[in-house]
Amino acid sequence: MSAARRSLFTATAAASVLGALWFVPSANATADRHEDQHPAARSASEPRLAETGPPVDTTPYAVGGMLFLGAGLGFVAYSARRARLS
């Protein structure tokens, strides 16, 4: 792959990621507009967070992330060793 194509590929990938992040919604803690439907003893200035449901078990995600991190480190070590031996 030539240097020009590599630069174009990197720029395209970066633009794609930034374009995708543009559509990620923000989760701001703001007061509900329908306060009369949700009577509470809270002050109006206290931020209210969205209800996200029951807690999610994140153990599989943490284990998977650690496995991918270990695989990536293994590839980097293998590449460094191979470059050193060449």
C-alpha positions in Angstrom: 0.0 0.0 0.0 1.5 3.3 -1.0 2.0 6.2 1.4 -0.7 8.3 -0.4 -3.3 5.5 -0.1 -2.4 4.9 3.5 -2.9 8.6 4.3 -6.2 8.6 2.5 -7.4 5.5 4.3 -6.4 7.0 7.7 -8.2 10.3 6.9 -11.3 8.5 5.7 -11.4 6.3 8.8 -11.0 9.3 11.1 -13.8 11.2 9.3 -16.1 8.2 9.5 -15.5 7.9 13.3 -16.1 11.6 13.8 -19.2 11.5 11.6 -20.6 8.6 13.6 -19.9 10.4 16.9 -21.9 13.4 15.6 -25.1 11.3 15.9 -24.5 10.0 19.5 -27.1 11.6 21.7 -26.0 13.5 24.8 -27.3 12.4 28.2 -27.7 15.7 30.0 -29.2 15.7 33.5 -32.1 18.2 33.1 -35.3 18.8 34.9 -38.4 17.0 33.4 -40.8 19.3 31.6 -43.8 17.5 33.0 -43.3 18.1 36.7 -47.0 17.9 37.4 -47.1 14.3 36.2 -44.2 13.3 38.5 -44.7 14.9 41.9 -41.6 14.7 44.0 -40.1 16.4 47.1 -37.0 17.4 45.2 -35.9 20.9 44.6 -36.2 22.3 41.0 -32.5 22.9 40.8 -31.5 19.3 41.6 -30.6 17.4 38.4 -32.5 14.3 37.5 -30.9 11.4 35.7 -32.7 9.1 33.2 -34.0 5.8 34.6 -31.9 3.1 33.0 -33.6 0.1 34.5 -32.0 -2.7 36.5 -28.2 -2.8 36.9 -26.3 -4.5 34.0 -23.7 -7.2 34.7 -20.6 -5.8 33.1 -18.3 -8.8 33.9 -18.5 -10.3 30.3 -17.6 -6.9 28.8 -14.6 -6.4 31.2 -13.4 -9.9 30.5 -13.8 -9.6 26.8 -12.0 -6.2 26.8 -9.1 -7.7 28.8 -8.8 -10.6 26.3 -8.7 -8.2 23.3 -6.2 -6.0 25.1 -4.0 -9.1 25.8 -4.3 -10.2 22.2 -3.3 -6.7 21.0 -0.3 -6.7 23.3 0.7 -10.1 22.1 0.6 -8.9 18.5 2.7 -5.8 19.4 5.3 -8.0 21.2 5.4 -10.5 18.3 5.9 -7.6 15.8 8.6 -6.0 17.8 10.4 -9.4 18.2 10.1 -10.1 14.5 11.4 -6.6 13.6 14.4 -7.1 16.0 15.3 -10.4 14.4 15.1 -9.1 10.8 
